[in-house]
Amino acid sequence: MASRAFKDINLSFKRHPVTNDVVTIRDEDAIKRSVKNIIFTILGEKPFEPRFGSVVNEALFDLTTAYDDILVQDEIKSSLLKFEPRISNLEVTVTVTPDTNEMNCTVQYDIVGLPAPTQEVDVLLFPARV
């Protein structure tokens, strides 16, 4: 497969000093940001796409069984496979700390069409009510 380049806008919306355009992020960083956004987006939060995101945030308040890590792992994996076509060979590992209702998730993946090493994203999930 031919090598591809990926580019997304940086969500800080800073201006480029020379072009005065919005700063972009590229390749590995763009996909890493997308993976985190999919995990943290609550279902129905994205306008006009009510199925985008995951129910991981809801699971943080229900960490009572020994199977919670498996359920969260499956939810993250299915959400990423559904909404991020730029990744393959997806592996998700979840470690639950029920005393503090925290989960440490490690997501490993390869980037489709980009000759890059296996990428790893660590995500710490904890319940926070605003």
Buried (B, 14 or more C-beta within 10 A) or exposed (E): EEEEEBEBEBEEEEEEEEEEEEBEBEBBBBBBBBBBBBBBBEBEEBEEEEEBBBEBBEBBEEBEEEEBBEBBBEBBBEBBEEBBEBBEEBEBEBEBEEEEBBBBBEBBBBBBEBEEEEBEBEBEBEBEEE
